């Protein structure tokens, strides 16, 4: 005869699984919790498919630093929620991400960077979000 688990044990495991799933879904879409004292900006790196061109992360970081903007952290990323046609020379959706102080956001935008908060809501950006990715050797 098979031993049955008590309904209480089954319910506890089910609730634990639900809690795990809910906690895994929390966040800002980038896989990390951000402080309210940090703004994340992005800029397309310009890399085309089938090419090794594009702006290295260090170059876009230096653009901000030379403008007097403290860069707190940098990472590579890609836009999500949009498909790019597989054609040599077409865009890849790769972006360079930089964490800066919110008070520096207007200065960064004057340099061509955009706040990640516009992803999915700005009419000129069709992506619904972004994710951090490993940087390619640039």
N, C-alpha and C positions, 0 to 999 in steps of 0.2 A: 504494500500500500504506500502511496506517495504521501510525503509529509507536506502539508500546506502551510504557507507562511501566513501569519496572522494579518488581518486587514490593516492593523496599525503599522506593522513593519513595511508593508507594501506602500501605504500612504506616505510614510516618512521618506522612503526612497524616492517616490514620485515628487514630493515637495522639494526635496534636496536637488533633484534634477531641474525642476522649474526655476529654483533660485539661482542655480549655476547658469542656466541659459539667460535669465534676465540680467544678471550681473555682467555677462559677457557682451551683452548688447549695449550697455551704457557707454557713453563717451561722445566725442565730437566728430566722429567719422574718420578721424585720422589714426585711431588706434591708441591714442594717448590722452591723458587728462591734462588740460592746459590751465595755467593760472590765469585769473582775470587780469593780471598785470603783464600779460604777454599777448602780442598780436602776431599772427603768422601771415606772412605775405608770400606770394609766388610770382614767378615769371616763367614763361615758356623758355626752354633751353634752345629751341630752334632746330633740334636734331631732326633730320629727315630719315625716312626709312631707307635702308640699304646704304647708309652713309655714316661716317664717323665724325660728322661735324657737330655743331652745337656748342653752347656756352658751358664751360666747366662750372661746377658749383663754386669753386674758389673765386672765379671771375665775377660772378654775380654778387657774391659775398663782399668782394672788394669794392664793387660799385657802391654798395650801401655804406661801407666803412669810410670811403673817400668823401662821401656826402655828410659825414659826421653822425651816422646812424650806428648805434651799438648793435651788433649782431650777437644774439645770445646763444643761438644754435642754428645749424644748417643741416638740411637733408635733401635727398633727391626724392622725387615722387612722380606719380602719373595721375592724370585725370581719369575719373571713373564715370560710368554711366553714358559714355559716348563711344561709338565705334569709329575707327579710323580705317579707311580702305587700304588694303594691302597692295600698295603701288610704290615703287621706288621713288623717293623724293617727297612723298606725302608726309604730313606731320605724324609724329609718334604719340603725342599727348604727354610727353615727358616734361616735367617742370622742376624748377629749383625752388625749394622752400627755405624761408628764413624766419626765425623768431626774433621779433624786435619789441621795443617798448611801444605801447599804444600811442603815446604822444608823438612818435616818429612816423606814424602811418601816413599823414599827409605828405611828408617829404619823400617817403618811399614811393607813394603813388605818382608823384611828379617825375620820378625816375622810370616809371613804366611798370612797377610792381603792383599787384592787386591783393587785396585782403581776401583770404580764403573764404570769408563769410559771404562773398558774392557768388560763390560757386552754386549753381542751380537756381539762382534768382536773378542774375544779371542777364539782360536780353542778348548780349553779345557773347555770352559764355554758355554753351549748351550742356556742359558737364554737370553732373549732379553731385560731385564730390571729388575727393582725391584720396590717395593712399601713399604712404611712404614706401619707397622701394630702395633696394640696394643701388648705390651709385655705380654706374659703369666706369671703367677706366677711361678717363677723358684726357 
